[in-house]
Amino acid sequence: MAIMGLMDIRQYITTDAKICHGKPCFKGTRILVHTILELLAAGVRQEEILGEKYYPQLTPAHIRAALEYAAKLSEAGELVELPA
């Protein structure tokens, strides 16, 4: 189901074989998208992630782009083996 109002995540996320081994990261940084998703999954609040302790160079839009990216991957149906 497509949801209206989704952002163009390409404004925030990029992949380049020469940066972070081609893993998705935020444009202009070497911050991996999966790092932000792991922090969110671990219960770290968005305000903390964007604060001085973690990544103050990111914005709430970066967090939203990461979540939308994860949703698109899930929708694509790529099967990823989960650890036991």
N, CA, C and O atoms as a CHARMM CRD file, in Angstrom:
* protein
*
  336
    1    1 MET  N      0.84900  -1.17500   0.00000 PROA 1      0.00000
    2    1 MET  CA     0.00000   0.00000   0.00000 PROA 1      0.00000
    3    1 MET  C      0.89300   1.23600   0.00000 PROA 1      0.00000
    4    1 MET  O      1.74400   1.38100   0.87700 PROA 1      0.00000
    5    2 ALA  N      0.71600   2.10100  -0.94300 PROA 2      0.00000
    6    2 ALA  CA     1.48000   3.34500  -0.99800 PROA 2      0.00000
    7    2 ALA  C      0.82700   4.37600  -0.08500 PROA 2      0.00000
    8    2 ALA  O     -0.39600   4.51500  -0.05000 PROA 2      0.00000
    9    3 ILE  N      1.64900   5.07700   0.63200 PROA 3      0.00000
   10    3 ILE  CA     1.16600   6.09800   1.55000 PROA 3      0.00000
   11    3 ILE  C      1.51200   7.45700   0.96900 PROA 3      0.00000
   12    3 ILE  O      2.65200   7.70200   0.57400 PROA 3      0.00000
   13    4 MET  N      0.53400   8.33000   0.92100 PROA 4      0.00000
   14    4 MET  CA     0.76000   9.66800   0.38600 PROA 4      0.00000
   15    4 MET  C      1.66700  10.45700   1.33500 PROA 4      0.00000
   16    4 MET  O      1.66100  10.24300   2.54700 PROA 4      0.00000
   17    5 GLY  N      2.43900  11.36500   0.75800 PROA 5      0.00000
   18    5 GLY  CA     3.25000  12.25000   1.58100 PROA 5      0.00000
   19    5 GLY  C      4.62000  11.72100   1.93800 PROA 5      0.00000
   20    5 GLY  O      5.31500  12.31800   2.76000 PROA 5      0.00000
   21    6 LEU  N      5.03000  10.60500   1.33600 PROA 6      0.00000
   22    6 LEU  CA     6.36500  10.10200   1.61600 PROA 6      0.00000
   23    6 LEU  C      7.39900  11.02700   0.98900 PROA 6      0.00000
   24    6 LEU  O      7.16500  11.60900  -0.07000 PROA 6      0.00000
   25    7 MET  N      8.52100  11.15400   1.64000 PROA 7      0.00000
   26    7 MET  CA     9.58600  12.03800   1.15300 PROA 7      0.00000
   27    7 MET  C     10.43600  11.33400   0.10600 PROA 7      0.00000
   28    7 MET  O     10.39600  10.11100  -0.02700 PROA 7      0.00000
   29    8 ASP  N     11.19500  12.11500  -0.62600 PROA 8      0.00000
   30    8 ASP  CA    12.16000  11.54500  -1.56800 PROA 8      0.00000
   31    8 ASP  C     13.42200  11.24800  -0.76700 PROA 8      0.00000
   32    8 ASP  O     14.22600  12.14200  -0.50500 PROA 8      0.00000
   33    9 ILE  N     13.58900   9.98500  -0.37900 PROA 9      0.00000
   34    9 ILE  CA    14.70700   9.63700   0.49800 PROA 9      0.00000
   35    9 ILE  C     16.05900   9.82400  -0.18300 PROA 9      0.00000
   36    9 ILE  O     17.09100   9.86900   0.48800 PROA 9      0.00000
   37   10 ARG  N     16.05900   9.93400  -1.51600 PROA 10     0.00000
   38   10 ARG  CA    17.31800  10.15200  -2.23200 PROA 10     0.00000
   39   10 ARG  C     17.93400  11.51200  -1.90200 PROA 10     0.00000
   40   10 ARG  O     19.11100  11.74200  -2.17700 PROA 10     0.00000
   41   11 GLN  N     17.15400  12.40000  -1.32200 PROA 11     0.00000
   42   11 GLN  CA    17.70200  13.68600  -0.86800 PROA 11     0.00000
   43   11 GLN  C     18.61100  13.48800   0.34700 PROA 11     0.00000
   44   11 GLN  O     19.46500  14.32700   0.63300 PROA 11     0.00000
   45   12 TYR  N     18.42400  12.38700   1.05100 PROA 12     0.00000
   46   12 TYR  CA    19.12200  12.15900   2.31500 PROA 12     0.00000
   47   12 TYR  C     20.04300  10.94400   2.30800 PROA 12     0.00000
   48   12 TYR  O     21.05000  10.92300   3.01600 PROA 12     0.00000
   49   13 ILE  N     19.70300   9.93700   1.51400 PROA 13     0.00000
   50   13 ILE  CA    20.43300   8.67000   1.55300 PROA 13     0.00000
   51   13 ILE  C     21.06500   8.40700   0.19900 PROA 13     0.00000
   52   13 ILE  O     20.46900   8.66300  -0.84700 PROA 13     0.00000
   53   14 THR  N     22.29000   7.88700   0.24400 PROA 14     0.00000
   54   14 THR  CA    22.99300   7.57600  -0.99500 PROA 14     0.00000
   55   14 THR  C     23.76000   6.27000  -0.83400 PROA 14     0.00000
   56   14 THR  O     24.03400   5.82600   0.28200 PROA 14     0.00000
   57   15 THR  N     24.09600   5.67300  -1.94800 PROA 15     0.00000
   58   15 THR  CA    25.00700   4.53700  -1.95300 PROA 15     0.00000
   59   15 THR  C     26.08600   4.82900  -2.98700 PROA 15     0.00000
   60   15 THR  O     25.79500   5.26200  -4.10300 PROA 15     0.00000
   61   16 ASP  N     27.30300   4.59200  -2.61000 PROA 16     0.00000
   62   16 ASP  CA    28.44400   4.83600  -3.49300 PROA 16     0.00000
   63   16 ASP  C     29.50000   3.80300  -3.12300 PROA 16     0.00000
   64   16 ASP  O     29.91300   3.71800  -1.96700 PROA 16     0.00000
   65   17 ALA  N     29.92900   3.03300  -4.08600 PROA 17     0.00000
   66   17 ALA  CA    30.89800   1.97100  -3.82300 PROA 17     0.00000
   67   17 ALA  C     32.17600   2.49700  -3.17600 PROA 17     0.00000
   68   17 ALA  O     32.88700   1.74500  -2.51000 PROA 17     0.00000
   69   18 LYS  N     32.47200   3.77500  -3.36400 PROA 18     0.00000
   70   18 LYS  CA    33.69500   4.36100  -2.80000 PROA 18     0.00000
   71   18 LYS  C     33.50000   4.89900  -1.38100 PROA 18     0.00000
   72   18 LYS  O     34.46500   5.30900  -0.73500 PROA 18     0.00000
   73   19 ILE  N     32.26300   4.89900  -0.89700 PROA 19     0.00000
   74   19 ILE  CA    31.97700   5.41700   0.44500 PROA 19     0.00000
   75   19 ILE  C     31.30200   4.31800   1.24900 PROA 19     0.00000
   76   19 ILE  O     30.27600   3.77900   0.83300 PROA 19     0.00000
   77   20 CYS  N     31.86300   3.99200   2.37800 PROA 20     0.00000
   78   20 CYS  CA    31.30500   2.98700   3.30100 PROA 20     0.00000
   79   20 CYS  C     31.01900   1.66500   2.58900 PROA 20     0.00000
   80   20 CYS  O     30.02100   1.00500   2.87500 PROA 20     0.00000
   81   21 HSD  N     31.89500   1.28400   1.66500 PROA 21     0.00000
   82   21 HSD  CA    31.78500   0.00800   0.94800 PROA 21     0.00000
   83   21 HSD  C     30.44600  -0.13700   0.22600 PROA 21     0.00000
   84   21 HSD  O     29.96200  -1.25100   0.02500 PROA 21     0.00000
   85   22 GLY  N     29.85100   0.98600  -0.16100 PROA 22     0.00000
   86   22 GLY  CA    28.60100   0.94900  -0.90600 PROA 22     0.00000
   87   22 GLY  C     27.35600   0.77700  -0.06800 PROA 22     0.00000
   88   22 GLY  O     26.25300   0.67600  -0.60500 PROA 22     0.00000
   89   23 LYS  N     27.51900   0.74200   1.24300 PROA 23     0.00000
   90   23 LYS  CA    26.34700   0.61000   2.10900 PROA 23     0.00000
   91   23 LYS  C     25.61300   1.94700   2.17000 PROA 23     0.00000
   92   23 LYS  O     26.24100   3.00200   2.07500 PROA 23     0.00000
   93   24 PRO  N     24.28600   1.91400   2.32700 PROA 24     0.00000
   94   24 PRO  CA    23.53100   3.16300   2.38100 PROA 24     0.00000
   95   24 PRO  C     23.98800   4.03700   3.55000 PROA 24     0.00000
   96   24 PRO  O     24.07000   3.58800   4.69300 PROA 24     0.00000
   97   25 CYS  N     24.27800   5.28500   3.23000 PROA 25     0.00000
   98   25 CYS  CA    24.65000   6.24800   4.26500 PROA 25     0.00000
   99   25 CYS  C     23.99600   7.58400   3.94300 PROA 25     0.00000
  100   25 CYS  O     23.43900   7.77300   2.86200 PROA 25     0.00000
  101   26 PHE  N     24.07200   8.49000   4.88100 PROA 26     0.00000
  102   26 PHE  CA    23.46300   9.79400   4.68700 PROA 26     0.00000
  103   26 PHE  C     24.39900  10.66700   3.86500 PROA 26     0.00000
  104   26 PHE  O     25.60400  10.71800   4.11400 PROA 26     0.00000
  105   27 LYS  N     23.82700  11.35100   2.88500 PROA 27     0.00000
  106   27 LYS  CA    24.60900  12.19400   1.97800 PROA 27     0.00000
  107   27 LYS  C     25.50800  13.14600   2.75400 PROA 27     0.00000
  108   27 LYS  O     25.09600  13.75400   3.74100 PROA 27     0.00000
  109   28 GLY  N     26.73900  13.25800   2.28400 PROA 28     0.00000
  110   28 GLY  CA    27.69000  14.17700   2.89500 PROA 28     0.00000
  111   28 GLY  C     28.28500  13.68700   4.19700 PROA 28     0.00000
  112   28 GLY  O     29.01700  14.42100   4.86000 PROA 28     0.00000
  113   29 THR  N     27.97700  12.44700   4.57500 PROA 29     0.00000
  114   29 THR  CA    28.50300  11.87200   5.81600 PROA 29     0.00000
  115   29 THR  C     28.97300  10.45100   5.54500 PROA 29     0.00000
  116   29 THR  O     28.83600   9.93000   4.43800 PROA 29     0.00000
  117   30 ARG  N     29.51800   9.85100   6.56100 PROA 30     0.00000
  118   30 ARG  CA    29.81900   8.41300   6.53600 PROA 30     0.00000
  119   30 ARG  C     28.99400   7.71800   7.61800 PROA 30     0.00000
  120   30 ARG  O     29.39500   6.69000   8.16500 PROA 30     0.00000
  121   31 ILE  N     27.85600   8.29200   7.90500 PROA 31     0.00000
  122   31 ILE  CA    26.94700   7.71800   8.89300 PROA 31     0.00000
  123   31 ILE  C     26.03900   6.73100   8.17100 PROA 31     0.00000
  124   31 ILE  O     25.27500   7.10200   7.28100 PROA 31     0.00000
  125   32 LEU  N     26.13900   5.47500   8.57000 PROA 32     0.00000
  126   32 LEU  CA    25.35800   4.42100   7.93200 PROA 32     0.00000
  127   32 LEU  C     23.90500   4.45400   8.37800 PROA 32     0.00000
  128   32 LEU  O     23.60100   4.67600   9.55000 PROA 32     0.00000
  129   33 VAL  N     23.02100   4.23000   7.42400 PROA 33     0.00000
  130   33 VAL  CA    21.59000   4.21100   7.72100 PROA 33     0.00000
  131   33 VAL  C     21.28600   3.12700   8.75100 PROA 33     0.00000
  132   33 VAL  O     20.48700   3.34000   9.66300 PROA 33     0.00000
  133   34 HSD  N     21.92400   1.96100   8.60500 PROA 34     0.00000
  134   34 HSD  CA    21.62200   0.87800   9.54600 PROA 34     0.00000
  135   34 HSD  C     22.03500   1.22700  10.97100 PROA 34     0.00000
  136   34 HSD  O     21.45000   0.70600  11.92000 PROA 34     0.00000
  137   35 THR  N     23.01000   2.08000  11.14000 PROA 35     0.00000
  138   35 THR  CA    23.40800   2.49900  12.48900 PROA 35     0.00000
  139   35 THR  C     22.26700   3.24800  13.16400 PROA 35     0.00000
  140   35 THR  O     21.97200   3.01500  14.33700 PROA 35     0.00000
  141   36 ILE  N     21.63200   4.13700  12.43400 PROA 36     0.00000
  142   36 ILE  CA    20.51400   4.90200  12.99400 PROA 36     0.00000
  143   36 ILE  C     19.33700   3.98000  13.28100 PROA 36     0.00000
  144   36 ILE  O     18.68700   4.10400  14.31900 PROA 36     0.00000
  145   37 LEU  N     19.06100   3.05600  12.36400 PROA 37     0.00000
  146   37 LEU  CA    17.96700   2.10800  12.58400 PROA 37     0.00000
  147   37 LEU  C     18.23100   1.22600  13.80300 PROA 37     0.00000
  148   37 LEU  O     17.31000   0.92800  14.56300 PROA 37     0.00000
  149   38 GLU  N     19.47200   0.81200  13.99100 PROA 38     0.00000
  150   38 GLU  CA    19.81500  -0.00200  15.16400 PROA 38     0.00000
  151   38 GLU  C     19.64300   0.78800  16.45500 PROA 38     0.00000
  152   38 GLU  O     19.17000   0.24900  17.45600 PROA 38     0.00000
  153   39 LEU  N     20.02400   2.06100  16.43700 PROA 39     0.00000
  154   39 LEU  CA    19.83000   2.89600  17.62400 PROA 39     0.00000
  155   39 LEU  C     18.34800   3.02800  17.95600 PROA 39     0.00000
  156   39 LEU  O     17.95300   2.90200  19.11500 PROA 39     0.00000
  157   40 LEU  N     17.53200   3.28100  16.93900 PROA 40     0.00000
  158   40 LEU  CA    16.08900   3.37800  17.15900 PROA 40     0.00000
  159   40 LEU  C     15.53400   2.07000  17.69300 PROA 40     0.00000
  160   40 LEU  O     14.72100   2.07100  18.61700 PROA 40     0.00000
  161   41 ALA  N     15.96600   0.95400  17.11800 PROA 41     0.00000
  162   41 ALA  CA    15.49600  -0.35700  17.56300 PROA 41     0.00000
  163   41 ALA  C     15.91100  -0.65100  19.00400 PROA 41     0.00000
  164   41 ALA  O     15.22000  -1.37200  19.72300 PROA 41     0.00000
  165   42 ALA  N     17.03700  -0.08900  19.41300 PROA 42     0.00000
  166   42 ALA  CA    17.52000  -0.29400  20.78000 PROA 42     0.00000
  167   42 ALA  C     16.81000   0.62400  21.77900 PROA 42     0.00000
  168   42 ALA  O     17.06900   0.56000  22.98100 PROA 42     0.00000
  169   43 GLY  N     15.91600   1.47500  21.27200 PROA 43     0.00000
  170   43 GLY  CA    15.14900   2.33400  22.16300 PROA 43     0.00000
  171   43 GLY  C     15.73600   3.71400  22.37900 PROA 43     0.00000
  172   43 GLY  O     15.24400   4.47100  23.21500 PROA 43     0.00000
  173   44 VAL  N     16.78000   4.05300  21.63700 PROA 44     0.00000
  174   44 VAL  CA    17.35700   5.38400  21.75600 PROA 44     0.00000
  175   44 VAL  C     16.39800   6.36400  21.08900 PROA 44     0.00000
  176   44 VAL  O     16.00700   6.17500  19.93800 PROA 44     0.00000
  177   45 ARG  N     16.03100   7.39000  21.80500 PROA 45     0.00000
  178   45 ARG  CA    15.08600   8.38100  21.29200 PROA 45     0.00000
  179   45 ARG  C     15.72100   9.23800  20.20000 PROA 45     0.00000
  180   45 ARG  O     16.92900   9.47600  20.19500 PROA 45     0.00000
  181   46 GLN  N     14.88000   9.69300  19.28100 PROA 46     0.00000
  182   46 GLN  CA    15.33800  10.53700  18.18500 PROA 46     0.00000
  183   46 GLN  C     16.10900  11.74700  18.70400 PROA 46     0.00000
  184   46 GLN  O     17.13600  12.11700  18.13400 PROA 46     0.00000
  185   47 GLU  N     15.63000  12.35800  19.76400 PROA 47     0.00000
  186   47 GLU  CA    16.29300  13.54100  20.31700 PROA 47     0.00000
  187   47 GLU  C     17.71200  13.22100  20.78100 PROA 47     0.00000
  188   47 GLU  O     18.61400  14.04900  20.65800 PROA 47     0.00000
  189   48 GLU  N     17.89900  12.03000  21.30700 PROA 48     0.00000
  190   48 GLU  CA    19.23800  11.60900  21.73000 PROA 48     0.00000
  191   48 GLU  C     20.15000  11.38800  20.53000 PROA 48     0.00000
  192   48 GLU  O     21.31000  11.80100  20.53500 PROA 48     0.00000
  193   49 ILE  N     19.61300  10.73000  19.49800 PROA 49     0.00000
  194   49 ILE  CA    20.40700  10.45600  18.30000 PROA 49     0.00000
  195   49 ILE  C     20.88100  11.76000  17.67400 PROA 49     0.00000
  196   49 ILE  O     22.01700  11.85100  17.20900 PROA 49     0.00000
  197   50 LEU  N     20.01600  12.76700  17.66300 PROA 50     0.00000
  198   50 LEU  CA    20.34200  14.05200  17.05200 PROA 50     0.00000
  199   50 LEU  C     21.15400  14.95500  17.98200 PROA 50     0.00000
  200   50 LEU  O     21.58600  16.03500  17.58000 PROA 50     0.00000
  201   51 GLY  N     21.35500  14.52000  19.20000 PROA 51     0.00000
  202   51 GLY  CA    22.09200  15.32400  20.17900 PROA 51     0.00000
  203   51 GLY  C     23.59500  15.13400  20.07800 PROA 51     0.00000
  204   51 GLY  O     24.09300  14.37800  19.24400 PROA 51     0.00000
  205   52 GLU  N     24.29600  15.83200  20.94000 PROA 52     0.00000
  206   52 GLU  CA    25.76300  15.85800  20.93800 PROA 52     0.00000
  207   52 GLU  C     26.39800  14.48000  21.14800 PROA 52     0.00000
  208   52 GLU  O     27.50400  14.23500  20.66700 PROA 52     0.00000
  209   53 LYS  N     25.72100  13.58600  21.85200 PROA 53     0.00000
  210   53 LYS  CA    26.30000  12.27000  22.14700 PROA 53     0.00000
  211   53 LYS  C     26.45500  11.41000  20.88900 PROA 53     0.00000
  212   53 LYS  O     27.38200  10.60600  20.79300 PROA 53     0.00000
  213   54 TYR  N     25.55000  11.58100  19.93400 PROA 54     0.00000
  214   54 TYR  CA    25.56200  10.73400  18.74500 PROA 54     0.00000
  215   54 TYR  C     25.84000  11.53600  17.47300 PROA 54     0.00000
  216   54 TYR  O     26.99800  11.69900  17.09000 PROA 54     0.00000
  217   55 TYR  N     24.79900  12.03600  16.81900 PROA 55     0.00000
  218   55 TYR  CA    24.94700  12.61600  15.48300 PROA 55     0.00000
  219   55 TYR  C     24.24900  13.96600  15.35300 PROA 55     0.00000
  220   55 TYR  O     23.18900  14.04900  14.73400 PROA 55     0.00000
  221   56 PRO  N     24.81400  15.01100  15.91700 PROA 56     0.00000
  222   56 PRO  CA    24.15500  16.32800  15.85400 PROA 56     0.00000
  223   56 PRO  C     24.07900  16.90100  14.44100 PROA 56     0.00000
  224   56 PRO  O     23.33100  17.85000  14.20600 PROA 56     0.00000
  225   57 GLN  N     24.83200  16.35100  13.50800 PROA 57     0.00000
  226   57 GLN  CA    24.78800  16.85100  12.13300 PROA 57     0.00000
  227   57 GLN  C     23.55300  16.35900  11.38100 PROA 57     0.00000
  228   57 GLN  O     23.24500  16.86600  10.30200 PROA 57     0.00000
  229   58 LEU  N     22.84300  15.38000  11.93800 PROA 58     0.00000
  230   58 LEU  CA    21.62700  14.88300  11.31400 PROA 58     0.00000
  231   58 LEU  C     20.41900  15.68700  11.78300 PROA 58     0.00000
  232   58 LEU  O     20.47500  16.40000  12.78500 PROA 58     0.00000
  233   59 THR  N     19.33400  15.55400  11.04000 PROA 59     0.00000
  234   59 THR  CA    18.08800  16.25600  11.36600 PROA 59     0.00000
  235   59 THR  C     16.96000  15.23100  11.50500 PROA 59     0.00000
  236   59 THR  O     17.14300  14.06300  11.16300 PROA 59     0.00000
  237   60 PRO  N     15.80800  15.65400  11.99800 PROA 60     0.00000
  238   60 PRO  CA    14.67600  14.72600  12.04200 PROA 60     0.00000
  239   60 PRO  C     14.33700  14.14800  10.66500 PROA 60     0.00000
  240   60 PRO  O     13.85600  13.01900  10.57200 PROA 60     0.00000
  241   61 ALA  N     14.58200  14.90700   9.60400 PROA 61     0.00000
  242   61 ALA  CA    14.31700  14.40700   8.25000 PROA 61     0.00000
  243   61 ALA  C     15.21400  13.21300   7.91000 PROA 61     0.00000
  244   61 ALA  O     14.79000  12.30700   7.19200 PROA 61     0.00000
  245   62 HSD  N     16.44000  13.20500   8.41500 PROA 62     0.00000
  246   62 HSD  CA    17.33400  12.05900   8.19400 PROA 62     0.00000
  247   62 HSD  C     16.76800  10.81100   8.86500 PROA 62     0.00000
  248   62 HSD  O     16.79900   9.72300   8.28900 PROA 62     0.00000
  249   63 ILE  N     16.25700  10.96700  10.07000 PROA 63     0.00000
  250   63 ILE  CA    15.67500   9.83400  10.79800 PROA 63     0.00000
  251   63 ILE  C     14.47300   9.29500  10.02100 PROA 63     0.00000
  252   63 ILE  O     14.32500   8.08600   9.84300 PROA 63     0.00000
  253   64 ARG  N     13.62600  10.20600   9.56400 PROA 64     0.00000
  254   64 ARG  CA    12.44200   9.80500   8.79700 PROA 64     0.00000
  255   64 ARG  C     12.86000   9.09100   7.50700 PROA 64     0.00000
  256   64 ARG  O     12.25800   8.08500   7.13300 PROA 64     0.00000
  257   65 ALA  N     13.88400   9.60600   6.83200 PROA 65     0.00000
  258   65 ALA  CA    14.36600   8.96700   5.60400 PROA 65     0.00000
  259   65 ALA  C     14.86100   7.55000   5.88900 PROA 65     0.00000
  260   65 ALA  O     14.61800   6.64000   5.09700 PROA 65     0.00000
  261   66 ALA  N     15.54900   7.35900   7.00600 PROA 66     0.00000
  262   66 ALA  CA    16.03500   6.02700   7.38100 PROA 66     0.00000
  263   66 ALA  C     14.87100   5.07000   7.59900 PROA 66     0.00000
  264   66 ALA  O     14.92300   3.91900   7.16700 PROA 66     0.00000
  265   67 LEU  N     13.83200   5.53500   8.26100 PROA 67     0.00000
  266   67 LEU  CA    12.66500   4.69700   8.50700 PROA 67     0.00000
  267   67 LEU  C     11.94300   4.36800   7.20100 PROA 67     0.00000
  268   67 LEU  O     11.50500   3.23500   6.99900 PROA 67     0.00000
  269   68 GLU  N     11.82300   5.34700   6.32400 PROA 68     0.00000
  270   68 GLU  CA    11.18200   5.09200   5.03500 PROA 68     0.00000
  271   68 GLU  C     12.01800   4.12200   4.19400 PROA 68     0.00000
  272   68 GLU  O     11.47200   3.27400   3.48900 PROA 68     0.00000
  273   69 TYR  N     13.33100   4.25400   4.27400 PROA 69     0.00000
  274   69 TYR  CA    14.22100   3.33700   3.56000 PROA 69     0.00000
  275   69 TYR  C     14.00200   1.90400   4.05500 PROA 69     0.00000
  276   69 TYR  O     13.90300   0.97300   3.25600 PROA 69     0.00000
  277   70 ALA  N     13.92700   1.73900   5.36500 PROA 70     0.00000
  278   70 ALA  CA    13.69500   0.40800   5.94100 PROA 70     0.00000
  279   70 ALA  C     12.33700  -0.13400   5.50900 PROA 70     0.00000
  280   70 ALA  O     12.20900  -1.32400   5.22100 PROA 70     0.00000
  281   71 ALA  N     11.33500   0.71600   5.46000 PROA 71     0.00000
  282   71 ALA  CA    10.00400   0.29000   5.03000 PROA 71     0.00000
  283   71 ALA  C     10.03200  -0.16500   3.57700 PROA 71     0.00000
  284   71 ALA  O      9.41200  -1.16900   3.22700 PROA 71     0.00000
  285   72 LYS  N     10.74900   0.56800   2.72900 PROA 72     0.00000
  286   72 LYS  CA    10.85000   0.19400   1.31700 PROA 72     0.00000
  287   72 LYS  C     11.57300  -1.14300   1.15800 PROA 72     0.00000
  288   72 LYS  O     11.18200  -1.96000   0.32500 PROA 72     0.00000
  289   73 LEU  N     12.61400  -1.37000   1.94200 PROA 73     0.00000
  290   73 LEU  CA    13.31100  -2.65500   1.88200 PROA 73     0.00000
  291   73 LEU  C     12.39300  -3.79100   2.30300 PROA 73     0.00000
  292   73 LEU  O     12.38900  -4.85600   1.68500 PROA 73     0.00000
  293   74 SER  N     11.62800  -3.56800   3.33900 PROA 74     0.00000
  294   74 SER  CA    10.71400  -4.59100   3.83000 PROA 74     0.00000
  295   74 SER  C      9.63400  -4.88300   2.79400 PROA 74     0.00000
  296   74 SER  O      9.26700  -6.03700   2.57500 PROA 74     0.00000
  297   75 GLU  N      9.13800  -3.84100   2.16800 PROA 75     0.00000
  298   75 GLU  CA     8.08900  -4.00500   1.15600 PROA 75     0.00000
  299   75 GLU  C      8.61200  -4.75800  -0.06600 PROA 75     0.00000
  300   75 GLU  O      7.87400  -5.50900  -0.70400 PROA 75     0.00000
  301   76 ALA  N      9.89400  -4.55100  -0.38500 PROA 76     0.00000
  302   76 ALA  CA    10.48400  -5.19900  -1.55400 PROA 76     0.00000
  303   76 ALA  C     10.52600  -6.71400  -1.40100 PROA 76     0.00000
  304   76 ALA  O     10.63600  -7.43800  -2.39000 PROA 76     0.00000
  305   77 GLY  N     10.43800  -7.19000  -0.17100 PROA 77     0.00000
  306   77 GLY  CA    10.37700  -8.61900   0.06000 PROA 77     0.00000
  307   77 GLY  C     11.70200  -9.33100   0.02000 PROA 77     0.00000
  308   77 GLY  O     11.74100 -10.55400  -0.11000 PROA 77     0.00000
  309   78 GLU  N     12.79700  -8.59100   0.12800 PROA 78     0.00000
  310   78 GLU  CA    14.09900  -9.23100   0.18200 PROA 78     0.00000
  311   78 GLU  C     14.19100 -10.04700   1.45500 PROA 78     0.00000
  312   78 GLU  O     13.92700  -9.54400   2.54700 PROA 78     0.00000
  313   79 LEU  N     14.56000 -11.29400   1.31300 PROA 79     0.00000
  314   79 LEU  CA    14.66000 -12.16700   2.47200 PROA 79     0.00000
  315   79 LEU  C     16.04000 -12.04700   3.09200 PROA 79     0.00000
  316   79 LEU  O     17.05100 -12.22800   2.41200 PROA 79     0.00000
  317   80 VAL  N     16.08200 -11.74900   4.35700 PROA 80     0.00000
  318   80 VAL  CA    17.33800 -11.63800   5.08400 PROA 80     0.00000
  319   80 VAL  C     17.28700 -12.65300   6.21700 PROA 80     0.00000
  320   80 VAL  O     16.33200 -12.67800   6.99300 PROA 80     0.00000
  321   81 GLU  N     18.30500 -13.47800   6.30900 PROA 81     0.00000
  322   81 GLU  CA    18.35300 -14.46600   7.38800 PROA 81     0.00000
  323   81 GLU  C     18.50800 -13.74500   8.72100 PROA 81     0.00000
  324   81 GLU  O     19.39800 -12.91100   8.88700 PROA 81     0.00000
  325   82 LEU  N     17.64700 -14.06900   9.65300 PROA 82     0.00000
  326   82 LEU  CA    17.71400 -13.49700  10.98800 PROA 82     0.00000
  327   82 LEU  C     18.57300 -14.39800  11.86800 PROA 82     0.00000
  328   82 LEU  O     18.49200 -15.62200  11.77000 PROA 82     0.00000
  329   83 PRO  N     19.39600 -13.79600  12.72700 PROA 83     0.00000
  330   83 PRO  CA    20.22000 -14.63200  13.59400 PROA 83     0.00000
  331   83 PRO  C     19.35700 -15.45200  14.55700 PROA 83     0.00000
  332   83 PRO  O     18.28900 -15.01500  14.98500 PROA 83     0.00000
  333   84 ALA  N     19.83800 -16.62700  14.88100 PROA 84     0.00000
  334   84 ALA  CA    19.08200 -17.52400  15.78400 PROA 84     0.00000
  335   84 ALA  C     19.08100 -16.97300  17.18700 PROA 84     0.00000
  336   84 ALA  O     18.50100 -17.57900  18.08800 PROA 84     0.00000
